[in-house]
Amino acid sequence: MTEALPDVADAELTDAQQLLVDLVAIPSPSGEEEAAAQRLVDFFEAHDREVWIDEVGNVHAPADDSVLLTSHIDTVPGDIPVEIREVERGKELWGRGSVDATGPLAAMAVAAVETGVSFLGVVGEEVDSRGSRHVIESDRPEPGALINGEPSGWTGITLGYRGLLAGTYVATSESGHTSRPENNAIQDAMDWWARVEEEFDPDEYLPVFERVTCKPTSFEGGPSADGLSVEATMEVQFRVPPEYTVGDVREMADGQLDTGTVHWYDRVPPVMESPRTPVARAFRAAIREAGGDPRLLRKTGTADMNVFASVWDCPMITYGPGDSDLDHAPNEHLALDEYDRSIEVLIDACQRLQPPQ
């Protein structure tokens, strides 16, 4: 295991804070989560908990499955020096993943040990959610309730995420002199995308969460290697609000095709949970008990909660310390006081959801 930086390790930290610092100090970009996963294993074994790593790298610590606490181990790339800074409001931990989502991950591990509920650390969330997909495709039973770990702020309860549709558009045309009036493949791609954007052009007053957001993410175009044709390839993504299904959006995008084809390779349905589920009620009560004013949130992106909700019918929310505006940012940092408060809330909420002893 990679150890925390000496100046950080020497700070006066609680055991829960030290786990967070250690995990942030271990680089864990997607595909390189092994060392961080082992630190989690060490933590659970030190507390006499059953724990194991599955074939894709997920960390399982099964126990009382009335509640499953889960977050992702991987982070996006980026080297932010790990340090604790003293500020007017207290101490802040700087480092990649402190917010997204190592802070929520560490808080959930601590709460799982304190309450005896199940824990799951998954890999690959930042790229393809292969960890959570592997879990739902395995024979793991559905838990009684699921709490997914992402930054919401310690008073925030995330109930909804938009879904995702991703595909690759490909078009080919015969090569010819640029003076010819006929479209080439590059123009075909541009025209298709213009029609798509017009199809999904939203009312400017419509909240972003309720819109279909269309976004090209890469484009390649030009003569083929043999010079006999013009080729165009465009990677595209759509964020899908709960008003639509992923199938609805695909059908609408396909309906704008005149030439070319689209290979749709990633589909994640949107999710919107009721604020009246036992999980949402437990978190509102726990946040108030800790002195906070609960906030109900909807996120415009997509998370592992979408993957779990596509198969499991148990009540679920997303929760975790940190300001989501700092996700993937060069100044990513987490206030240790907020981290501690989130653990307090998680423990209280889990105890409210556990069956009476």
C-alpha positions in Angstrom: 0.0 0.0 0.0 1.2 3.5 -0.8 1.4 5.5 2.4 0.1 9.0 3.0 2.6 11.8 2.6 4.7 12.2 5.8 3.6 15.8 6.6 -0.1 14.7 6.2 0.4 11.5 8.2 1.9 13.5 11.1 -1.1 15.7 11.4 -3.5 15.1 14.3 -6.1 13.0 12.6 -8.8 10.7 13.7 -8.7 7.1 12.4 -11.6 8.0 10.0 -9.7 11.0 8.7 -6.5 9.0 8.3 -8.3 6.5 6.2 -9.5 9.4 3.9 -6.0 10.8 3.7 -4.4 7.4 2.9 -6.9 6.8 0.1 -6.5 10.2 -1.4 -2.7 9.8 -1.2 -2.9 6.6 -3.2 -3.3 7.4 -7.0 -6.4 5.5 -8.2 -7.3 6.6 -11.7 -9.7 4.2 -13.6 -7.9 0.9 -14.2 -5.4 1.5 -11.4 -7.5 1.0 -8.3 -5.7 -2.0 -6.9 -3.6 -0.2 -4.2 -6.6 1.8 -3.0 -8.8 -1.4 -2.9 -6.1 -3.1 -0.7 -6.2 -0.1 1.7 -9.9 -0.7 2.1 -9.4 -4.4 2.6 -6.8 -3.6 5.3 -9.3 -1.2 7.0 -12.1 -3.8 7.1 -9.9 -6.6 8.2 -8.5 -4.4 11.1 -12.2 -4.2 12.2 -12.8 -7.9 12.0 -15.0 -7.7 9.0 -15.3 -10.2 6.2 -13.9 -8.5 3.0 -12.8 -9.7 -0.4 -12.0 -8.3 -3.9 -13.8 -9.8 -6.8 -12.5 -10.6 -10.3 -12.9 -7.1 -11.7 -11.5 -5.3 -8.6 -14.6 -4.4 -6.6 -14.2 -4.5 -2.8 -17.0 -6.4 -1.0 -17.6 -6.3 2.8 -21.0 -8.0 3.2 -22.9 -7.8 6.5 -26.3 -6.5 7.4 -27.8 -6.2 3.9 -30.8 -4.1 5.1 -28.5 -1.2 3.9 -25.7 -1.3 1.2 -23.3 1.6 1.2 -21.5 1.8 -2.1 -19.2 4.3 -3.8 -16.5 4.2 -6.5 -12.8 3.7 -5.9 -11.5 5.2 -9.1 -10.8 8.9 -9.8 -10.1 10.8 -13.0 -6.4 11.4 -13.7 -4.7 14.4 -12.2 -1.8 15.1 -9.9 -2.8 17.4 -7.1 -0.3 17.5 -4.2 -1.9 15.9 -1.1 -1.9 18.2 1.8 -4.0 19.5 4.7 -4.4 23.2 4.7 -5.5 25.3 7.7 -8.1 27.8 6.8 -10.5 30.0 8.8 -13.2 27.4 8.7 -10.9 24.6 9.8 -8.8 22.0 7.9 -9.1 21.1 4.3 -7.7 18.0 2.5 -6.4 18.8 -1.0 -5.8 16.0 -3.5 -7.3 14.3 -6.5 -10.4 12.3 -5.5 -10.9 14.1 -2.2 -14.4 15.1 -3.4 -15.1 12.7 -6.3 -15.5 10.3 -4.8 -12.9 9.2 -2.3 -14.4 11.4 0.4 -17.8 9.6 0.1 -16.0 6.3 -0.3 -14.1 6.7 3.0 -17.1 8.0 4.9 -19.1 5.0 3.8 -16.4 2.5 4.9 -16.3 4.1 8.3 -20.1 4.1 8.6 -20.3 0.5 7.5 -17.9 -0.5 10.3 -19.7 1.5 12.9 -23.2 0.2 12.0 -22.5 -3.3 10.7 -24.1 -2.7 7.3 -22.8 -4.0 4.0 -20.2 -2.1 1.9 -19.3 -2.2 -1.7 -16.4 -0.2 -3.4 -16.7 -0.4 -7.2 -14.2 0.3 -9.9 -14.4 2.0 -13.3 -17.2 4.5 -12.5 -15.4 7.3 -14.3 -15.2 5.5 -17.6 -17.8 2.7 -18.1 -19.2 1.7 -14.6 -17.8 -1.8 -15.2 -17.7 -2.4 -11.4 -21.4 -1.7 -10.8 -22.4 -3.4 -14.0 -20.5 -6.5 -12.9 -22.3 -6.5 -9.5 -25.8 -6.3 -11.0 -24.9 -9.0 -13.6 -23.7 -11.3 -10.8 -25.9 -13.2 -8.4 -25.6 -10.6 -5.6 -29.0 -10.3 -3.9 -30.8 -6.9 -4.0 -30.2 -5.1 -0.7 -33.0 -3.6 1.4 -31.9 -0.1 0.6 -28.9 1.4 -1.3 -26.9 4.5 -0.5 -24.6 5.5 -3.4 -21.6 7.7 -2.6 -21.1 10.9 -4.6 -20.6 14.5 -3.4 -23.8 16.2 -2.5 -22.6 18.2 0.5 -23.3 16.9 3.9 -26.8 18.4 3.9 -27.7 17.3 0.3 -29.7 14.2 -0.7 -29.5 13.4 -4.4 -32.7 11.8 -5.7 -32.2 11.9 -9.5 -29.7 11.6 -12.3 -30.2 12.0 -16.0 -29.4 8.9 -18.1 -26.8 8.5 -20.9 -26.9 7.4 -24.5 -23.6 7.2 -26.4 -22.8 6.3 -30.0 -20.5 6.5 -32.9 -21.7 8.1 -36.2 -19.9 6.9 -39.4 -20.4 8.1 -42.9 -18.5 7.5 -46.2 -18.8 9.2 -49.5 -16.9 8.9 -52.9 -14.0 11.2 -53.2 -14.2 14.0 -55.7 -13.1 17.5 -56.5 -14.1 20.1 -53.8 -15.8 22.2 -56.5 -18.6 19.5 -56.8 -21.8 20.6 -55.1 -22.7 17.2 -53.6 -22.2 16.6 -49.9 -19.2 14.7 -48.8 -19.2 12.5 -45.6 -18.0 15.4 -43.4 -20.9 17.5 -44.5 -23.3 14.6 -44.0 -22.1 14.3 -40.4 -22.4 18.0 -39.8 -25.9 18.1 -41.3 -27.1 15.2 -39.2 -25.8 16.8 -36.0 -27.4 20.1 -36.9 -30.8 18.3 -37.3 -30.3 16.5 -34.0 -29.6 19.7 -32.2 -32.7 21.3 -33.7 -34.8 18.2 -32.7 -33.7 18.6 -29.1 -33.6 22.4 -28.9 -35.0 23.1 -25.5 -37.2 25.9 -24.2 -34.7 28.3 -22.7 -36.7 28.3 -19.4 -36.6 24.5 -19.0 -34.3 23.4 -16.2 -31.2 21.6 -17.4 -32.2 18.5 -15.6 -35.3 18.3 -17.7 -33.6 18.8 -21.1 -32.0 16.3 -23.5 -28.4 17.6 -23.8 -26.6 16.7 -27.0 -22.9 16.7 -27.1 -20.3 15.6 -29.8 -17.2 14.5 -27.9 -14.8 13.8 -30.8 -14.7 14.1 -34.6 -12.4 12.7 -37.3 -12.9 13.3 -41.0 -11.0 13.4 -44.3 -9.8 11.3 -47.2 -9.4 7.5 -46.7 -6.0 5.9 -46.7 -6.4 4.9 -50.4 -7.7 8.3 -51.4 -10.9 6.8 -53.0 -13.4 8.1 -50.4 -14.1 10.6 -47.7 -14.8 9.3 -44.2 -16.3 11.0 -41.1 -16.5 9.5 -37.6 -18.2 11.4 -34.7 -18.5 10.3 -31.1 -21.8 11.6 -29.6 -23.5 11.6 -26.2 -27.0 12.4 -25.0 -28.0 13.1 -21.4 -31.5 11.8 -20.9 -34.0 13.3 -18.4 -36.6 11.1 -16.7 -39.3 12.4 -19.0 -37.7 10.3 -21.8 -36.4 6.7 -22.0 -33.1 6.1 -23.6 -35.0 4.3 -26.4 -37.0 7.5 -27.0 -33.9 9.6 -27.5 -32.3 7.0 -29.8 -35.4 6.8 -32.0 -35.5 10.6 -32.2 -31.8 10.8 -33.2 -32.0 8.0 -35.7 -35.0 9.7 -37.2 -32.7 12.5 -38.3 -30.4 10.2 -40.3 -30.4 10.7 -44.1 -26.9 9.1 -44.7 -24.5 7.4 -42.4 -25.1 5.0 -39.5 -24.8 5.2 -35.8 -23.5 2.4 -33.6 -25.1 2.9 -30.1 -22.8 1.3 -27.6 -23.7 2.7 -24.1 -27.2 3.1 -22.6 -27.9 4.1 -19.0 -31.5 4.9 -18.1 -32.3 8.0 -16.0 -33.4 7.7 -12.4 -35.6 9.8 -10.2 -36.5 8.6 -6.7 -39.3 9.8 -4.5 -38.5 12.0 -1.6 -40.9 9.9 0.5 -39.0 6.6 0.5 -37.7 5.3 3.8 -34.2 6.1 2.7 -34.9 9.8 1.9 -36.9 10.2 5.1 -34.1 8.6 7.2 -31.5 11.0 5.7 -33.7 14.1 6.2 -34.1 13.2 9.9 -30.4 12.4 10.3 -29.3 15.7 8.7 -31.7 17.7 10.9 -30.4 15.8 14.0 -26.9 16.8 13.0 -28.0 20.5 12.8 -28.4 20.8 9.1 -31.2 21.8 6.7 -31.8 19.0 4.2 -31.6 19.8 0.5 -33.1 17.6 -2.2 -31.0 17.5 -5.3 -31.2 16.4 -9.0 -27.9 16.0 -10.9 -27.5 16.6 -14.6 -24.9 13.9 -15.1 -25.0 10.1 -14.6 -23.7 7.9 -11.8 -23.7 4.3 -10.6 -27.1 4.9 -9.0 -28.5 4.8 -12.5 -26.9 1.4 -13.1 -28.2 -0.1 -9.8 -31.7 1.4 -10.3 -31.9 -0.2 -13.8 -32.1 -3.7 -12.1 -32.8 -3.3 -8.4 -36.2 -2.0 -7.1 -35.0 -1.1 -3.6 -35.2 2.5 -2.4 -32.0 4.4 -3.0 -30.4 7.9 -2.8 -27.0 9.3 -3.5 -25.1 11.1 -0.6 -21.6 12.2 0.3 -19.4 15.0 1.5 -17.9 17.5 -0.8 -18.8 20.3 -3.3 -19.6 18.7 -6.6 -18.5 21.9 -8.4 -14.9 20.7 -7.5 -15.4 17.3 -9.3 -12.4 16.7 -11.6 -11.2 20.3 -10.8 -7.5 21.3 -10.4 -8.4 22.7 -6.9 -10.3 19.7 -5.6 -10.4 19.7 -1.8 -12.7 18.6 1.0 -13.2 20.2 4.4 -12.5 17.6 7.1 -15.3 19.0 9.3 -17.8 18.3 6.4 -16.4 14.8 6.1 -16.9 14.1 9.8 -20.4 15.4 9.7 -21.3 13.2 6.7 -20.1 10.2 8.7 -22.4 11.2 11.6 -25.3 11.5 9.2 -24.5 8.2 7.5 -24.3 6.3 10.8 -27.6 7.9 12.0 -29.4 7.1 8.7 -28.2 3.5 8.6 -29.3 2.9 12.2 -32.8 4.3 11.3 -33.0 1.9 8.3 -31.8 -1.2 10.2 -34.4 -3.6 11.6 -34.8 -3.5 15.4 -32.4 -5.7 17.3 
